[in-house]
Amino acid sequence: MGFLKIFLSNTAVLITVAYLANLFYKYVLSRTSSSVKYISSVLLIIFCGWLSMFFGYQVHDAVIFDLRYIPLIIATVAYSEPLILIVIGAGIGLSRLTFGVNEAAIAGTLNLVILGFVAAALSYWMRHKSFGLLKQGLISILVINIFNSINITLLGVIPYRIYIFDIMPVTLPLSLVLSLIFSLILRDFQLERNRLVQIKYSNVLLSAQADELHKAKMVLEERARDLMLSSQYKTDFLANMSHELRTPLNGIINFAQLISEHDSTRTKEELIEYGDIIYQSGQDLLTIINDILDLSKVEAGKLEIVNEEMNISEIPQIAFMHFEMTSKKDAVEFEVKMDEHLPLTFYTDPVRVQQILRNLLSNAFKFTHSGKVTLDIRTEDGPDPGDLQEWIIFSVKDTGIGISESQQQSIFEAFQQADGSINRKYGGTGLGLSISRDLSRLLGGFIRLESELGVGSCFKLYLPLSQEDA
């Protein structure tokens, strides 16, 4: 009965320590590094072995009976490194000496050291056999309990006849049963801790998923707004395009019909005027069609760039040829400035450069009611810090209606103008700036805009001077 009471008290102590250790891990060690957790667990197992001896059954002044090897059984299943099991066995064994150094204490120390080597060999063997956790636990309980009884018999602190016939028949079954009970209780602790860890991980995962869903919702809402806006822009574009197409088509049809009627009352000058109107309407229609075709080619990646030397000195003449009449008609001053340090030629696609400049100058004159339009050509370094590339810059500056800061990005998108009423008041397809931006990228450059509402705008076309960058 004495062995039963003390073994039960040992089991209760170990269960209490296991519970307290679980709390300590949860609130203290969980925030430490993995190495600190590992070392702490090894020291805790050695401490449990010492507590078993502290609350052990003292047969007489030298001999103590207890369950000090149960922590070693748990360690056999918990740790995969054989060397750690030897350290644990030796640690528990050496802690026996704290209760006094005598023959029984030395025998107890030697017993735990031997059991540490047995546990190490057992762990190594079981892991190579790929046993499950339950099977590992049962084998560890049985083998270590048997070796403990054999060691006590052979070490001879207690006469072997007394131990074998009087003590072992009681202590061995009790040790097996209590080892199994403690292992099952500890397993429940472990399962509960794993469940809490899984719940915590699931909560973190759900929180992360909720954040991702919220972000995805915001992205979808933003895209929905963009789609609605894009749909509105395209609706406005189609409504405007129908007007832009019908105007020159109606002019061509109506005046062609007038010419075909052979009315003898019409003079030669009237017929020439009709022909000029038909020609101008055809040119306007061709410009619209070319814009649409150029945009579709750029988006499909099929627009060809033909790089060759472009004579910079010819640019002012071509610009005046296209816009001198517009300048006089609208009473808007037109000036072209050229830096004296400009090279004679540079390597690019002359046709596409002229197309971009025509679009920019056309917009400048369209939105400038009075004042001045200036084309300034010069070279300088890039606008961004660390950009050592030398660029040729074509600045188209006007004193027109200007563009608000909030609209300065949208005007470069296809089918978009700064204001929905712009196309109704000034006409145009809204494709010129989008095509110009895409063409500048294909030429290796880009377009920058500086503008203030009611003051004017300045569009800067940057193109690389060197052939390699072009």
Secondary structure, DSSP 8 states (H G I E B T S, - for coil): -HHHHHHHHHHHHHHHHHHHHHHHHHHTGGGS-HHHHHHHHHHHHHHHHHHHHHT-EESSSS-EE--TTHHHHHHHHH---HHHHHHHHHHHHHHGGGG--SHHHHHHHHHHHHHHHHHHHHHHHHHHHT--HHHHHHHHHHHHHHHHHHHHHHH-SS-HHHIIIIIHHHHHHHHHHHHHHHHHHHHHHHHHHHHHHHHHHHHHHHHHHHHHHHHHHHHHHHHHHHHHHHHHHHHHHHHHHHHHHHHHHHHHHHHHHHHHT--TTS-HHHHHHHHHHHHHHHHHHHHHHHHHHHHHHHHHT------EEEEGGGHHHHHHHHHHHHHHHHTEEEEEEE-TT--SEEEE-HHHHHHHHHHHHHHHHHT-SSEEEEEEEEEEE-SSTT---EEEEEEEEE-SS---GGGTTGGGSTT--SSHHHHHHH---S-HHHHHHHHHHHTT-EEEEEEETTTEEEEEEEEESSTTT-
